[in-house]
Amino acid sequence: MYDWRSRFRQVLVLLSSLCATAYFTHHAMHGRHGLEARSALIERADLLEFEIRSLETVRARLRHDVALLTPDRPDPDLVEEIARDVLGYVHPADRVIVTR
């Protein structure tokens, strides 16, 4: 026959093991380094990868524009575009219509 102390000790070990398992399972799912945090980091990484690709596209465009503006022979079309857009100048032969 089992002694009641032995039975109590077995139940206590079982409950302690279940509590420890529940504790570690909870933190593995919801903890600071758990599965939810990992999925959030993966989602953020995907967003940042998209942003990096878009910034690389802008950088390539700027690099191309800078190459066209070399001091030796600047591209006349690009110089005219900058003069129109940034500086607000127009060509003398252009007709300007001002609307209010």
The first five atom37 places (N, CA, C, CB, O) and aatype in JSON, in Angstrom:
{
  "aatype": [12, 18, 3, 17, 1, 15, 1, 13, 1, 5, 19, 10, 19, 10, 10, 15, 15, 10, 4, 0, 16, 0, 18, 13, 16, 8, 8, 0, 12, 8, 7, 1, 8, 7, 10, 6, 0, 1, 15, 0, 10, 9, 6, 1, 0, 3, 10, 10, 6, 13, 6, 9, 1, 15, 10, 6, 16, 19, 1, 0, 1, 10, 1, 8, 3, 19, 0, 10, 10, 16, 14, 3, 1, 14, 3, 14, 3, 10, 19, 6, 6, 9, 0, 1, 3, 19, 10, 7, 18, 19, 8, 14, 0, 3, 1, 19, 9, 19, 16, 1],
  "atom_mask": [
    [1, 1, 1, 1, 1],
    [1, 1, 1, 1, 1],
    [1, 1, 1, 1, 1],
    [1, 1, 1, 1, 1],
    [1, 1, 1, 1, 1],
    [1, 1, 1, 1, 1],
    [1, 1, 1, 1, 1],
    [1, 1, 1, 1, 1],
    [1, 1, 1, 1, 1],
    [1, 1, 1, 1, 1],
    [1, 1, 1, 1, 1],
    [1, 1, 1, 1, 1],
    [1, 1, 1, 1, 1],
    [1, 1, 1, 1, 1],
    [1, 1, 1, 1, 1],
    [1, 1, 1, 1, 1],
    [1, 1, 1, 1, 1],
    [1, 1, 1, 1, 1],
    [1, 1, 1, 1, 1],
    [1, 1, 1, 1, 1],
    [1, 1, 1, 1, 1],
    [1, 1, 1, 1, 1],
    [1, 1, 1, 1, 1],
    [1, 1, 1, 1, 1],
    [1, 1, 1, 1, 1],
    [1, 1, 1, 1, 1],
    [1, 1, 1, 1, 1],
    [1, 1, 1, 1, 1],
    [1, 1, 1, 1, 1],
    [1, 1, 1, 1, 1],
    [1, 1, 1, 0, 1],
    [1, 1, 1, 1, 1],
    [1, 1, 1, 1, 1],
    [1, 1, 1, 0, 1],
    [1, 1, 1, 1, 1],
    [1, 1, 1, 1, 1],
    [1, 1, 1, 1, 1],
    [1, 1, 1, 1, 1],
    [1, 1, 1, 1, 1],
    [1, 1, 1, 1, 1],
    [1, 1, 1, 1, 1],
    [1, 1, 1, 1, 1],
    [1, 1, 1, 1, 1],
    [1, 1, 1, 1, 1],
    [1, 1, 1, 1, 1],
    [1, 1, 1, 1, 1],
    [1, 1, 1, 1, 1],
    [1, 1, 1, 1, 1],
    [1, 1, 1, 1, 1],
    [1, 1, 1, 1, 1],
    [1, 1, 1, 1, 1],
    [1, 1, 1, 1, 1],
    [1, 1, 1, 1, 1],
    [1, 1, 1, 1, 1],
    [1, 1, 1, 1, 1],
    [1, 1, 1, 1, 1],
    [1, 1, 1, 1, 1],
    [1, 1, 1, 1, 1],
    [1, 1, 1, 1, 1],
    [1, 1, 1, 1, 1],
    [1, 1, 1, 1, 1],
    [1, 1, 1, 1, 1],
    [1, 1, 1, 1, 1],
    [1, 1, 1, 1, 1],
    [1, 1, 1, 1, 1],
    [1, 1, 1, 1, 1],
    [1, 1, 1, 1, 1],
    [1, 1, 1, 1, 1],
    [1, 1, 1, 1, 1],
    [1, 1, 1, 1, 1],
    [1, 1, 1, 1, 1],
    [1, 1, 1, 1, 1],
    [1, 1, 1, 1, 1],
    [1, 1, 1, 1, 1],
    [1, 1, 1, 1, 1],
    [1, 1, 1, 1, 1],
    [1, 1, 1, 1, 1],
    [1, 1, 1, 1, 1],
    [1, 1, 1, 1, 1],
    [1, 1, 1, 1, 1],
    [1, 1, 1, 1, 1],
    [1, 1, 1, 1, 1],
    [1, 1, 1, 1, 1],
    [1, 1, 1, 1, 1],
    [1, 1, 1, 1, 1],
    [1, 1, 1, 1, 1],
    [1, 1, 1, 1, 1],
    [1, 1, 1, 0, 1],
    [1, 1, 1, 1, 1],
    [1, 1, 1, 1, 1],
    [1, 1, 1, 1, 1],
    [1, 1, 1, 1, 1],
    [1, 1, 1, 1, 1],
    [1, 1, 1, 1, 1],
    [1, 1, 1, 1, 1],
    [1, 1, 1, 1, 1],
    [1, 1, 1, 1, 1],
    [1, 1, 1, 1, 1],
    [1, 1, 1, 1, 1],
    [1, 1, 1, 1, 1]
  ],
  "atom_positions": [
    [[0.81, -1.18, 0.0], [0.0, 0.0, 0.0], [0.86, 1.25, 0.0], [-0.93, -0.01, 1.19], [1.99, 1.29, 0.5]],
    [[0.26, 2.23, -0.59], [0.97, 3.51, -0.65], [0.77, 4.29, 0.62], [0.51, 4.34, -1.85], [-0.3, 4.3, 1.23]],
    [[1.82, 4.92, 0.99], [1.75, 5.83, 2.12], [1.16, 7.14, 1.63], [3.16, 6.04, 2.77], [1.43, 7.53, 0.49]],
    [[0.37, 7.84, 2.43], [-0.26, 9.08, 1.98], [0.79, 10.15, 1.7], [-1.26, 9.59, 3.03], [0.57, 11.02, 0.86]],
    [[1.93, 10.08, 2.4], [3.0, 11.04, 2.14], [3.61, 10.81, 0.76], [4.08, 10.95, 3.22], [3.91, 11.76, 0.04]],
    [[3.79, 9.58, 0.41], [4.33, 9.25, -0.91], [3.37, 9.7, -2.01], [4.6, 7.72, -1.01], [3.8, 10.26, -3.03]],
    [[2.1, 9.46, -1.8], [1.09, 9.88, -2.78], [1.05, 11.41, -2.91], [-0.31, 9.34, -2.38], [0.96, 11.95, -4.01]],
    [[1.12, 12.1, -1.76], [1.12, 13.56, -1.76], [2.35, 14.1, -2.49], [1.09, 14.1, -0.31], [2.26, 15.06, -3.25]],
    [[3.5, 13.48, -2.26], [4.73, 13.88, -2.91], [4.64, 13.7, -4.43], [5.92, 13.08, -2.34], [5.12, 14.54, -5.18]],
    [[4.03, 12.62, -4.87], [3.86, 12.37, -6.31], [2.96, 13.43, -6.94], [3.27, 10.97, -6.54], [3.25, 13.95, -8.02]],
    [[1.87, 13.76, -6.27], [0.95, 14.78, -6.77], [1.64, 16.14, -6.79], [-0.33, 14.84, -5.9], [1.47, 16.91, -7.73]],
    [[2.41, 16.43, -5.77], [3.14, 17.69, -5.71], [4.17, 17.81, -6.84], [3.84, 17.82, -4.35], [4.29, 18.88, -7.44]],
    [[4.88, 16.76, -7.13], [5.86, 16.76, -8.23], [5.13, 16.92, -9.56], [6.7, 15.45, -8.22], [5.58, 17.65, -10.44]],
    [[4.0, 16.23, -9.71], [3.23, 16.34, -10.94], [2.72, 17.76, -11.14], [2.07, 15.36, -10.92], [2.84, 18.3, -12.24]],
    [[2.15, 18.37, -10.11], [1.65, 19.74, -10.21], [2.79, 20.73, -10.46], [0.9, 20.13, -8.93], [2.63, 21.66, -11.26]],
    [[3.91, 20.54, -9.81], [5.07, 21.41, -10.05], [5.55, 21.3, -11.49], [6.22, 21.06, -9.09], [5.89, 22.31, -12.12]],
    [[5.58, 20.09, -12.0], [6.0, 19.88, -13.39], [5.02, 20.53, -14.36], [6.12, 18.38, -13.7], [5.43, 21.15, -15.34]],
    [[3.72, 20.4, -14.1], [2.72, 21.02, -14.96], [2.8, 22.54, -14.91], [1.32, 20.57, -14.55], [2.67, 23.2, -15.94]],
    [[3.03, 23.09, -13.72], [3.17, 24.55, -13.59], [4.4, 25.04, -14.33], [3.24, 24.96, -12.11], [4.34, 26.05, -15.03]],
    [[5.51, 24.35, -14.21], [6.73, 24.75, -14.9], [6.53, 24.66, -16.42], [7.92, 23.86, -14.47], [6.97, 25.53, -17.16]],
    [[5.87, 23.6, -16.86], [5.6, 23.45, -18.3], [4.69, 24.57, -18.8], [4.95, 22.09, -18.59], [4.93, 25.13, -19.87]],
    [[3.66, 24.89, -18.03], [2.76, 25.98, -18.42], [3.5, 27.32, -18.44], [1.56, 26.06, -17.47], [3.28, 28.13, -19.35]],
    [[4.37, 27.56, -17.48], [5.14, 28.8, -17.4], [6.03, 28.95, -18.64], [5.99, 28.84, -16.12], [6.02, 29.99, -19.3]],
    [[6.79, 27.92, -18.94], [7.72, 28.01, -20.07], [6.98, 28.04, -21.4], [8.69, 26.83, -20.04], [7.43, 28.68, -22.35]],
    [[5.85, 27.35, -21.49], [5.05, 27.38, -22.71], [4.48, 28.78, -22.94], [3.91, 26.35, -22.65], [4.5, 29.29, -24.06]],
    [[3.98, 29.38, -21.88], [3.45, 30.74, -21.99], [4.53, 31.71, -22.47], [2.88, 31.2, -20.62], [4.29, 32.52, -23.37]],
    [[5.7, 31.64, -21.88], [6.77, 32.56, -22.27], [7.34, 32.22, -23.64], [7.87, 32.54, -21.24], [7.85, 33.11, -24.32]],
    [[7.28, 30.99, -24.05], [7.73, 30.63, -25.4], [6.79, 31.21, -26.46], [7.82, 29.1, -25.55], [7.22, 31.5, -27.57]],
    [[5.53, 31.37, -26.11], [4.57, 31.92, -27.06], [4.49, 33.44, -26.97], [3.19, 31.32, -26.82], [4.55, 34.12, -27.99]],
    [[4.35, 33.98, -25.76], [4.03, 35.4, -25.57], [5.17, 36.21, -24.97], [2.84, 35.52, -24.69], [5.02, 37.41, -24.79]],
    [[6.28, 35.6, -24.68], [7.37, 36.3, -24.02], [8.11, 37.27, -24.95], [0.0, 0.0, 0.0], [7.78, 37.41, -26.13]],
    [[9.09, 37.92, -24.37], [9.87, 38.93, -25.1], [10.55, 38.34, -26.34], [10.92, 39.56, -24.18], [10.66, 39.02, -27.36]],
    [[11.0, 37.12, -26.26], [11.65, 36.45, -27.38], [10.81, 35.28, -27.89], [13.04, 35.96, -26.96], [11.34, 34.33, -28.46]],
    [[9.5, 35.35, -27.67], [8.62, 34.24, -28.03], [8.21, 34.26, -29.49], [0.0, 0.0, 0.0], [8.72, 35.04, -30.29]],
    [[7.29, 33.38, -29.82], [6.85, 33.22, -31.21], [6.11, 34.44, -31.72], [5.97, 32.0, -31.34], [6.25, 34.79, -32.9]],
    [[5.33, 35.11, -30.87], [4.64, 36.32, -31.31], [5.63, 37.43, -31.62], [3.64, 36.79, -30.25], [5.46, 38.15, -32.61]],
    [[6.65, 37.58, -30.8], [7.68, 38.6, -31.05], [8.44, 38.27, -32.32], [8.65, 38.7, -29.86], [8.8, 39.18, -33.08]],
    [[8.68, 36.99, -32.57], [9.38, 36.59, -33.78], [8.56, 36.93, -35.02], [9.69, 35.11, -33.75], [9.11, 37.44, -36.0]],
    [[7.27, 36.66, -34.99], [6.44, 36.97, -36.16], [6.35, 38.47, -36.38], [5.04, 36.37, -36.0], [6.31, 38.93, -37.52]],
    [[6.32, 39.25, -35.29], [6.31, 40.71, -35.43], [7.61, 41.21, -36.03], [6.07, 41.38, -34.07], [7.61, 42.13, -36.84]],
    [[8.72, 40.61, -35.64], [10.02, 40.99, -36.2], [10.12, 40.62, -37.67], [11.15, 40.34, -35.41], [10.69, 41.36, -38.47]],
    [[9.58, 39.49, -38.03], [9.6, 39.07, -39.44], [8.76, 40.04, -40.28], [9.06, 37.62, -39.6], [9.17, 40.42, -41.38]],
    [[7.6, 40.42, -39.77], [6.75, 41.37, -40.48], [7.45, 42.72, -40.63], [5.4, 41.55, -39.74], [7.4, 43.33, -41.7]],
    [[8.1, 43.18, -39.57], [8.84, 44.45, -39.63], [10.0, 44.36, -40.61], [9.35, 44.84, -38.24], [10.28, 45.32, -41.33]],
    [[10.67, 43.22, -40.64], [11.78, 43.03, -41.58], [11.29, 43.1, -43.02], [12.48, 41.69, -41.33], [11.96, 43.67, -43.88]],
    [[10.12, 42.53, -43.28], [9.55, 42.6, -44.63], [9.24, 44.04, -45.02], [8.28, 41.75, -44.73], [9.51, 44.45, -46.15]],
    [[8.68, 44.81, -44.1], [8.39, 46.23, -44.37], [9.68, 47.01, -44.62], [7.62, 46.85, -43.21], [9.74, 47.85, -45.52]],
    [[10.7, 46.72, -43.84], [11.97, 47.42, -44.02], [12.64, 47.03, -45.33], [12.9, 47.14, -42.85], [13.28, 47.87, -45.97]],
    [[12.51, 45.78, -45.73], [13.06, 45.35, -47.02], [12.39, 46.1, -48.16], [12.89, 43.83, -47.21], [13.05, 46.52, -49.12]],
    [[11.07, 46.28, -48.07], [10.35, 47.04, -49.08], [10.83, 48.49, -49.12], [8.84, 46.98, -48.82], [11.03, 49.07, -50.18]],
    [[11.01, 49.06, -47.93], [11.48, 50.45, -47.87], [12.9, 50.58, -48.42], [11.45, 50.96, -46.42], [13.21, 51.56, -49.1]],
    [[13.74, 49.61, -48.15], [15.11, 49.63, -48.68], [15.09, 49.56, -50.2], [15.93, 48.46, -48.11], [15.83, 50.28, -50.87]],
    [[14.24, 48.69, -50.75], [14.16, 48.59, -52.22], [13.69, 49.9, -52.83], [13.2, 47.46, -52.65], [14.21, 50.31, -53.87]],
    [[12.72, 50.56, -52.21], [12.24, 51.82, -52.76], [13.3, 52.91, -52.64], [10.94, 52.27, -52.04], [13.46, 53.72, -53.55]],
    [[14.03, 52.93, -51.53], [15.1, 53.91, -51.38], [16.26, 53.65, -52.35], [15.62, 53.9, -49.95], [16.89, 54.59, -52.83]],
    [[16.53, 52.38, -52.63], [17.57, 52.07, -53.62], [17.16, 52.54, -55.01], [17.87, 50.57, -53.64], [18.0, 52.97, -55.79]],
    [[15.87, 52.46, -55.32], [15.37, 52.97, -56.6], [15.56, 54.47, -56.69], [13.89, 52.61, -56.77], [16.0, 54.99, -57.72]],
    [[15.23, 55.17, -55.62], [15.41, 56.63, -55.59], [16.9, 56.97, -55.7], [14.82, 57.23, -54.29], [17.27, 57.91, -56.4]],
    [[17.72, 56.22, -55.01], [19.17, 56.46, -55.06], [19.71, 56.25, -56.47], [19.9, 55.54, -54.08], [20.54, 57.03, -56.94]],
    [[19.24, 55.22, -57.14], [19.7, 54.98, -58.52], [19.27, 56.13, -59.43], [19.14, 53.64, -59.05], [20.03, 56.55, -60.29]],
    [[18.06, 56.62, -59.23], [17.58, 57.76, -60.03], [18.43, 59.0, -59.76], [16.1, 58.06, -59.71], [18.8, 59.7, -60.7]],
    [[18.73, 59.28, -58.51], [19.56, 60.42, -58.16], [20.98, 60.26, -58.71], [19.61, 60.61, -56.64], [21.57, 61.22, -59.21]],
    [[21.51, 59.07, -58.63], [22.84, 58.82, -59.17], [22.86, 59.07, -60.68], [23.29, 57.37, -58.86], [23.82, 59.63, -61.22]],
    [[21.8, 58.65, -61.35], [21.69, 58.88, -62.8], [21.62, 60.38, -63.1], [20.44, 58.15, -63.37], [22.28, 60.87, -64.02]],
    [[20.82, 61.12, -62.32], [20.7, 62.56, -62.52], [22.02, 63.28, -62.26], [19.61, 63.13, -61.62], [22.38, 64.2, -62.99]],
    [[22.74, 62.86, -61.24], [24.03, 63.48, -60.95], [25.02, 63.19, -62.07], [24.59, 62.97, -59.6], [25.82, 64.06, -62.44]],
    [[24.97, 61.99, -62.61], [25.86, 61.66, -63.72], [25.54, 62.53, -64.94], [25.74, 60.17, -64.09], [26.44, 62.87, -65.7]],
    [[24.28, 62.88, -65.13], [23.91, 63.74, -66.26], [24.33, 65.19, -66.04], [22.41, 63.67, -66.49], [24.43, 65.95, -67.0]],
    [[24.58, 65.57, -64.8], [24.95, 66.95, -64.49], [26.46, 67.12, -64.29], [24.21, 67.41, -63.25], [26.88, 67.95, -63.48]],
    [[27.27, 66.37, -65.0], [28.72, 66.52, -64.86], [29.12, 67.93, -65.3], [29.47, 65.45, -65.7], [28.51, 68.48, -66.22]],
    [[30.12, 68.5, -64.67], [30.52, 69.87, -65.02], [31.05, 70.0, -66.45], [31.57, 70.35, -64.06], [30.99, 71.08, -67.03]],
    [[31.56, 68.92, -67.01], [32.11, 68.99, -68.36], [31.02, 69.27, -69.39], [32.84, 67.69, -68.71], [31.11, 70.23, -70.15]],
    [[30.01, 68.42, -69.4], [28.9, 68.56, -70.36], [27.6, 68.21, -69.68], [29.12, 67.67, -71.6], [27.18, 67.05, -69.72]],
    [[26.94, 69.16, -69.05], [25.64, 68.84, -68.43], [24.58, 68.6, -69.51], [25.19, 69.98, -67.47], [24.61, 69.2, -70.58]],
    [[23.65, 67.72, -69.19], [22.55, 67.41, -70.11], [21.62, 68.62, -70.17], [21.77, 66.12, -69.66], [21.06, 69.02, -69.15]],
    [[21.43, 69.21, -71.34], [20.62, 70.42, -71.42], [19.15, 70.19, -71.02], [20.67, 70.97, -72.83], [18.53, 71.08, -70.44]],
    [[18.61, 69.03, -71.32], [17.22, 68.77, -70.93], [17.05, 68.74, -69.42], [16.74, 67.44, -71.53], [16.08, 69.27, -68.88]],
    [[18.01, 68.12, -68.73], [17.93, 68.04, -67.28], [18.14, 69.42, -66.66], [18.96, 67.05, -66.73], [17.46, 69.76, -65.68]],
    [[19.05, 70.21, -67.2], [19.26, 71.56, -66.69], [17.99, 72.39, -66.86], [20.45, 72.24, -67.42], [17.61, 73.14, -65.97]],
    [[17.33, 72.25, -68.02], [16.09, 72.98, -68.25], [14.99, 72.5, -67.29], [15.63, 72.8, -69.71], [14.22, 73.31, -66.78]],
    [[14.93, 71.21, -67.06], [13.92, 70.67, -66.14], [14.13, 71.2, -64.72], [13.96, 69.13, -66.14], [13.17, 71.56, -64.04]],
    [[15.38, 71.25, -64.29], [15.67, 71.78, -62.95], [15.33, 73.26, -62.89], [17.15, 71.55, -62.58], [14.77, 73.73, -61.9]],
    [[15.68, 74.01, -63.96], [15.38, 75.45, -63.97], [13.88, 75.7, -63.91], [15.98, 76.11, -65.23], [13.43, 76.65, -63.27]],
    [[13.11, 74.85, -64.58], [11.65, 75.03, -64.57], [11.04, 74.62, -63.23], [11.01, 74.21, -65.7], [10.27, 75.38, -62.63]],
    [[11.38, 73.42, -62.76], [10.74, 72.89, -61.56], [11.22, 73.54, -60.28], [10.97, 71.41, -61.48], [10.41, 73.95, -59.45]],
    [[12.52, 73.64, -60.12], [13.08, 74.11, -58.85], [13.13, 75.64, -58.79], [14.47, 73.52, -58.64], [12.71, 76.24, -57.8]],
    [[13.65, 76.24, -59.84], [13.86, 77.68, -59.81], [12.66, 78.48, -60.29], [15.04, 78.03, -60.64], [12.56, 79.67, -60.0]],
    [[11.76, 77.84, -61.03], [10.57, 78.53, -61.5], [10.81, 79.36, -62.76], [0.0, 0.0, 0.0], [10.0, 80.23, -63.09]],
    [[11.9, 79.11, -63.47], [12.19, 79.85, -64.7], [11.44, 79.22, -65.86], [13.71, 79.87, -64.99], [11.06, 78.05, -65.82]],
    [[11.22, 80.02, -66.91], [10.61, 79.51, -68.14], [11.48, 79.92, -69.31], [9.15, 80.05, -68.31], [12.29, 80.85, -69.22]],
    [[11.3, 79.22, -70.4], [12.04, 79.55, -71.62], [11.43, 80.81, -72.22], [11.99, 78.35, -72.65], [10.22, 81.02, -72.13]],
    [[12.25, 81.67, -72.84], [11.72, 82.91, -73.4], [10.62, 82.69, -74.44], [12.83, 83.71, -74.01], [9.77, 83.56, -74.61]],
    [[10.63, 81.57, -75.13], [9.63, 81.32, -76.16], [8.34, 80.71, -75.6], [10.2, 80.43, -77.21], [7.37, 80.55, -76.34]],
    [[8.33, 80.37, -74.32], [7.15, 79.75, -73.71], [6.07, 80.79, -73.45], [7.52, 79.03, -72.4], [6.35, 81.96, -73.18]],
    [[4.82, 80.35, -73.54], [3.69, 81.2, -73.18], [3.19, 80.76, -71.82], [2.55, 81.13, -74.25], [2.94, 79.58, -71.58]],
    [[3.06, 81.72, -70.95], [2.65, 81.44, -69.57], [1.24, 81.94, -69.37], [3.63, 82.1, -68.54], [0.94, 83.09, -69.66]],
    [[0.39, 81.08, -68.87], [-0.99, 81.45, -68.57], [-1.16, 81.38, -67.06], [-2.03, 80.51, -69.31], [-0.97, 80.33, -66.46]],
    [[-1.5, 82.49, -66.47], [-1.65, 82.56, -65.01], [-3.15, 82.51, -64.71], [-0.98, 83.88, -64.42], [-3.92, 83.32, -65.22]],
    [[-3.53, 81.57, -63.87], [-4.94, 81.44, -63.46], [-5.02, 81.72, -61.96], [-5.52, 80.01, -63.79], [-4.11, 81.41, -61.2]],
    [[-6.12, 82.31, -61.58], [-6.31, 82.61, -60.16], [-7.42, 81.82, -59.59], [-6.57, 84.07, -59.94], [-7.72, 81.94, -58.4]]
  ]
}
